[in-house]
Amino acid sequence: MAPPHVVVVGGGFGGLWTTRGLARADVRITLIDRRNHHLFQPLLYQVATAGLSAPDIAAPLRHILRGQRNVEVRLGEVVAIDAAARTLALADGTRLAYDLLVLASGATHAYFGHDDWAAHAPALKTLDDALEVRRRVLLAFERAEAADDAAERAAWLHFAVVGGGPTGVELAGTLAEIARHTLRGEFRRIDPSQARVRLIEAGPRVLATFPERLSAKARRQLERLGVEVVTGAPVGAIDATGYVLAGERIAARTVLWAAGVAASPLAAMLGAPCDRAGRVQVAPDLTVPGGRPEIFVIGDAAAVRTPDGHPVPGVAPAAKQMGRHVARTIRDRLRGRPSRPFRYRDYGNLATIGRRAAVVDLRGVRFSGVLAWWFWLAAHVFFLIGFRNRLIVLLNWAWAYLTYQRHARIVLEREARADTGAAAAPDG
Amino acid sequence: MAPPHVVVVGGGFGGLWTTRGLARADVRITLIDRRNHHLFQPLLYQVATAGLSAPDIAAPLRHILRGQRNVEVRLGEVVAIDAAARTLALADGTRLAYDLLVLASGATHAYFGHDDWAAHAPALKTLDDALEVRRRVLLAFERAEAADDAAERAAWLHFAVVGGGPTGVELAGTLAEIARHTLRGEFRRIDPSQARVRLIEAGPRVLATFPERLSAKARRQLERLGVEVVTGAPVGAIDATGYVLAGERIAARTVLWAAGVAASPLAAMLGAPCDRAGRVQVAPDLTVPGGRPEIFVIGDAAAVRTPDGHPVPGVAPAAKQMGRHVARTIRDRLRGRPSRPFRYRDYGNLATIGRRAAVVDLRGVRFSGVLAWWFWLAAHVFFLIGFRNRLIVLLNWAWAYLTYQRHARIVLEREARADTGAAAAPDG
């Protein structure tokens, strides 16, 4: 009998850890991703803020898996899933049959019903997103320098980050550092340190998943870095030239979105029950409930709860654990053993804020500031895939730390030209 | 009296060295570039072949010049020059008046009257170009892996490089290394080492500016790396699915252009006499002949001859020397001294071919092979701008050398999607 065909959709933490967990199993695996690389998402904000190059935090999936002979990596976009026929369709017309399907397609941004905001407030999920944010931030200072009008200059120097979760905090802290330190002395008509960086959170505090005391510390650290933190205030509207906050219109050319995520649209194609964010409400063994034991959904595409009812957070360690669990379940099934329920092990919660500022919550052991920052840095470099990347990222950081410089401050010609005369154009 | 306003167009080697040479002169300088960065062009082929990241070989112009208080850097595209009125116009509508103009706008590709080839055979002048070549090369292997048909697969695995100058030789040598070593073991349906890499030169030998003996050595080194070298054969046509050589049509999905350069179109706007490549035929002091002593043209935008009538080559050292010469001429004029003619000092000629293969011609001292390769590497790292970049580039190379890996093998999602189903689409 031919070994079963396992199709894994998505080469993020969930999909990659599933695939690796099946290295010695008697299965044939096809790993499909729209990109040719695995992305170390926790450092994506560093690409968006020009501290790292795109290749620093990405590694080709083929290369990572070259030694695993039961895997075929396929660059492609899944556009349809036929659960009854057990097939899926790719954008290039190919149809693939599966015996087991692991949907690890991740999350995308959600604008809470305001899809028109997407054009004006890019979010941060992929390398494409990060390069777009980088382009906007770097060009904003250029436009401010070229502006003749004081109000226009101020609008180019207003950076609003919407959403006070870890990504929003990281972005705002780093933008403040860029304005205050990195660009010092490089402009002749503007003073970059006069840029306003505003972090806007609709809820009562930033980093809401952390204990209150750490949220308060994070806020103070942000303010010390020069970020204006606004809480309890939802953004009312966003367009090309500004946003509305508490009824007031504010002129701002750069608004970044770090507020909402939703599961990839593939999750909805299964016809399974989903939560409000579009995540599939999976069974305890991470399969799709209702007679589809051959389909697993993991990572940000799945809504999973701990036995005591807490939602499992959408973080890399959770996705890796789910990937490993699915691999174990598949191996068990091949041996005729029953599935075990998934148990999330929470090792803690880290968030970085900026230079020498972070908060750490290790299930009770809580600290912040310089020590937390070093801890965060060590953990992230340790988990970064590939020895080379770790080394280069460490060196880039050491360099940035010593000099305040950010080496990836590159705007391509095509990017710069895309909004020549942007001051007049509506797309900002 | 206000200090004279020097406008420098282009932040490449010529423009940057002019600007630096005027650091202590009593002038006001505006440096205009379409990009925000200076690019170390001699290593561009490394970005195209995924060995280096774009930021590794580029540094923001503002950052390089931050300490020079008499310079204002401006991101913008010059669209018109009015030499009579001594003004120029930018794409965003700004008009700038100059007292002295230094045109260092560089070169672009020339397709010898076949502009329709440009879409099918990208060339290599800017970071945008390099990332486009990288995308095509990486996706070609992906398409070959996905292809069901043997002929189609072969077409995706045929890489033709047109032009046997230094860029063509570097590209072909590196492509052969990628196919034979870097991708080894990563594919399941194709064997990347079966890819054909062909270097096509219309003239009788590769590296025609080198002595014949070194050309012959280069050819042998290329062949040892697995490159098929075809000389004395001009390409007859190029389209999305192949090219014509010596009357024969060859199916190839990736054709790269390294054959012709032409001066930037700005040079022609001066109304001065140009050579066939559109370069301004400048006076011995690098000014525009015929009553325009306030306009200098340098670097690849200028056609310059040595006193004994040899053309000055379009290489980085020549552009730097011209930049320094113009700065000296301007300083002399401010002191009422006469201009001196430009003298090109030829320190030699280097070309790399691939791993441990290069040719070096130091005005008589000629060598090739491993030693030449180390010499080439040392020279290029030494001249790379910015200490950080040198260090990172060296490390990337050391890593690549030891492992045969190329860390920048990233295809962005937008790039991959741009030709989903490319096998059927005409744009390849």
Interface residues (C-beta under 8 A of the other chain):
Chain A: R34 R35 N36 H37 A50 S53 A54 P55 D56 A58 P60 R62 H63 R66 G67 E72 V73 R74 L75 G76 E77 A91 D92 G93 T94 T126 L127 D128 L131 L138 L139 E142 E145 A146 L183 R184 G185 E186 F187 R188 R189 R388 N389 L391 I392 L395 N396 W399 T403 Q405 H407 A408 R409 I410 V411 L412 E413 R414 A416 R417 T420 G421 A423
Chain B: R34 R35 N36 H37 A50 S53 A54 P55 D56 A58 P60 R62 H63 R66 G67 E72 V73 R74 L75 G76 E77 A91 D92 G93 T94 T126 L127 D128 L131 L138 L139 E142 E145 A146 L183 R184 G185 E186 F187 R188 R189 R388 N389 L391 I392 L395 N396 W399 T403 Q405 H407 A408 R409 I410 V411 L412 E413 R414 A416 R417 T420 G421 A423
